[in-house]
């Protein structure tokens, strides 16, 4: 439907809500991980920074839950964390901080 309406500016919001909050209740979160990362990229491209960062948070949280390699996850957490600070998205930054601490402690 998004492709049909050519509503790119809403794609990040819809991916965040659907793949981050709704779909994970019905199907395995592994099936949503790629779309959350897409939502981040689309949000950054269209200027919807807040939604992009929430997509990043959902992506990182789900990646941790899925048991991704902790070394790779630490690199992504640091990268997204720097972006969050750079774009002054401190609420999203504070949400990923506990995951960063757990990953650092486990390494």
N, C-alpha and C positions, 0 to 999 in steps of 0.2 A: 504494500500500500504506500509506503514511503517513496519507493522508486516511481510508482505511478503518479503520485502527486508532486514529485520533485521537491520535497520538503527537506533538503539537507540540513537546514538550520535546526530542525527538531530531532534529527537522527540521534544525536548524543543523549538528549533527554530521554528519548524513548528506549534506547539501548540500556541506559542506566536503570530506568524503572522496570523494564521488562526482564532483561537478562540479569540484572543485579538483585532484584527484589521478588519478582513473580515466578519466573521460569525455574529458578533454583528450587522452588517448592515442588515442582512436578517432575523434573528430569534431573539427571546427574549434573552437578555444577561444571564438570569437565566440558560439557557441550556448550556452555555459555562463556567460557574463558576468552575465546577468540573474539567474540562479539563485543565483550567489554573493552578489550584492547582497541578494537575498531572504533568504539564509542569515544574512547580517549582521543584517538587521532582525529576523528571528525570534529569533536568539540574544540580541539586546539586549532584546527583549520578554519572553523567558522566563527571563532571568537567566543565560544561558549565555554569559558575556562572553568567555571564552577562545576558544570556538569562533567567536563572532561576529567577533572580531578576526582570526582566521586566515582566515575567509571574506573579510574586508576586504583582507587581505594578498594573497590569491589574486586577488581582483577587481582590485586596483591593479596587480599584476604582469601579469596578462593584458591589462589595458587598455593598459599600456605596450607590450607585445609586439604588440598589435593596431595600434599606431600612432595612438592617440587624440590629439586636440589637446593639445599639451604645456601650454598655459596652463590649460585645464580640468583636466588631470591634476594639475597643481601645486596647484590649489585643493583638489582631493579628497585629495591626499596630506597637505596641511596639516591639513585637517579631520579625517581619520581619525587622523593622528598626534596631534592634540590629544586626541581621544577615548581613544586608547591610553594616553597619559600620565595622563589623568584617571582611568581605570579601572585604573591600575597594571599595564598589560600591556606591560611593557618588552621582552620577547622579541619580540613582534610589532612593536613600535616600532623595535627594532634591525634587524629584517628589512626594513622599508620604507625605512630610512635610505639605503642605496645607490641606490635608485630615485630618492629625492628629490634626492640629489646629482647624478645624471646628468641629471635633468630640469632642475634649476637651471642646470647647466653648458650645456645645449643651448639654454636660453632666453637 
